[in-house]
Amino acid sequence: MNAFWRGFTALLLIAVVVSLVTLFGGSRPVGSENLIDRPLPAFAAPLALGELDGDANVFTTAQAAAEDATAACDVDLPDAFNSCKELDGRAIIVFWNTTKPECIEQVNVLQDVVEQDPKLNVVAVSFNNTKPEVAEVVRRQGWTLPVAVDRDGAVASLYAVTGCPSVFWSEDQSTTTVKLGTQTARQLLEPFETNG
């Protein structure tokens, strides 16, 4: 019986490894590829260093009407990042969290890129972190780019984010490219050169 269970465990382990490599070994987050050539999913979220606290708003106009709520695109608060208003033209969204150094480094690279190209619209969306955790990292790193807080992961879920960092590129509110994993400054700008 021990030999059977050892063999079974080995096969199970191999199946898990193959599944993980298939899911995460590629350059694209699983499920996010369905967003390519589609409008960016709309969201409004508190800025890390602002006074506003709460969950992100991911309501579409239809959902907001049904719930008697405000649609994400209609959020107009000084301490909220509104994707509908702030991601026009060429834009990059980086999903990250405070627990992984490679995710923090990706935002550092994004900060450098936006300093070189101020016309580029960007946001770093921290998911599944508290606002104080995110604010502490923003201050420590000295970031000046917009950092939105998605504490309950609603925005990450909307974008089908499966790992960190996940990077989304868009032009004129349409998703053009999606990649999972750390990107260099050159890699962050390449999709615009290819698409433009």
N, C-alpha and C positions, 0 to 999 in steps of 0.2 A: 504494500500500500504506500509506503514512503516513496518508492521509486515513481509510482504513478503521480503522486502529488508534486514531486520535484519536477517531473516532466511537464505536468499541467501548468505549474507555476512558471516554468521557463517559457512555454508557449504563450502564456498570458502576458508575460513581460515583453516578449518580442512583439506581440500584437499591440501593446500599449506604445512601445517605442516607435513602431512603424506608423501608428496613428498620429502620434505627436509630431513626428518628422513631416508627415503629410500635411497636417494642419498648420504647423508653425515654421516649417523649414523653408517655405516659400517667401517671396518678398512682399506678399500682399496679405493683409489680415483677412481671415476667412469670413465671408459674407459681405465685407466692405466693397468687394469688386462690383457688387450690384448697384453701387452708387455712381459708378463711372458713367459719364454722359447724362447724368440726371442733375436736377437742381440740388444744391446743398440743402440738407435738412436744416430747418430753421431752429435756432435756440437763442435764449437770452439767459445769462447767468451772472451771478454776482462777481465783481472784480475782487481779486485777492486783497488789495489794499484799500478797498472802499468800505463804506459804512454799512452797505446793504448785506444782509445775511439771509440765507434761505436756500431752497432748492432751485435748480435751474428750471426754466419754463421751456417746454418742448411742444406746446400746443400748436397745432395747425389752426387756421382760421375756422375750419369746420368743427374740429374738436372743441375749440374755445366756445363756439356758439352753442354746441350741445351741452357743455358743462357750465355755461354762463360764466366764463372766465376770459382772460385776456390772452390773445394769441401771442406767441413768441415775437413775431415781427412787430407787434404793436407795443411792446414794452419800451417805455421811454423814461428811464430812470438814470440819474447821473452816475451811479455806481454799478451799473449793469452793462455787460457786453452784449450787444445785439448783433447777431450774425447777419441779419438782413440788411442792416445799415452800415456795418463796418467791414464786410468782406467782399465789397465790390472790386471789379478789376482783377488783378492777379493777387491771389491769396494763398496762404499756407496755414493749416491748422495742425498743431502738434498736440496729441493726447499723451499725457505723462502722469506720473504720480511721484510722491515724495520718497517712496521706499526704495527706488532703484536708481543707483548712481548714473547708469547709462541714460535714463530718462531725463535726469537733471542736466546731464551734459548735452543732450539733444536741444534743450531749451537754451543753453549757453550758445550753442552753434546758431540757433535761430536768432538770438539776440544780435550776434555778430553780423548775420546776413541782413537783418533789417536796418542796422546802423549803416551798412554799405549801400543799401537800396531803400531809402525811406518811402518810396512810392509803393512798395510792397505792403499789402495788408496782411497782418498776421495775428494769431492768437494762440496762446498755449493754454490748453484746457486740462486742468488737474482733475482727475476722476478718483472717486472713492477715498478722498482725504477731507479732513475738516478744514475750515477756513483758516483757523490759527496755524495749523501745520503748513499750509500753503503759503500764508503770509510770511511766516518765519523764513522759509526757503527763498522767497522772492527778495526779501530784505537782505539776507545773507549773500545771495548771488548778485545783488545790485541790478536786477532786471528792470528795464523801463518799458518793455513791450507789454501789451495787455495780457494778463493772466486771469482766466476765468476759473471759477470753482464749481465743479460738478460733484458735489459731495455725495449724492446718492447714485451717481453713475447713469442718470437718465440720458444725458447727451452722449456719453460713450456707447450706451445701448442703441441709441438712435443711429449712430454711425457704425454699429456692429464692430466696435473695437474689441479685439481679442488679446492684445498685448501692448506693451509699452517699450519704447515709444511707437506710436502709430502716427503716420504723417499723411495728410490729405492736401492735395493741391486743387485749386479751382481757378477758373477764369470767368468773370461775369456771372458769378453765383452758380456755375455748373462744375461739378466734380470732374477733374480730368485725369488724376492719377492718385493711387493709394499705395502706400508701402509700409511694411512692418519692419522695425529695426532702426538702428541709428544711421542717420544720413550725414554726410559731410556737407560743408557749406556749398561746395560745387554741386553735390547731388541734390541739394535743396533747390538750386536754381535751374538744373537741367530740364525738368519738365516744361518750363516756360520757353526754353530755347527750342525744344522738340515740337511743342504745340504752337508756338508763335512764329 
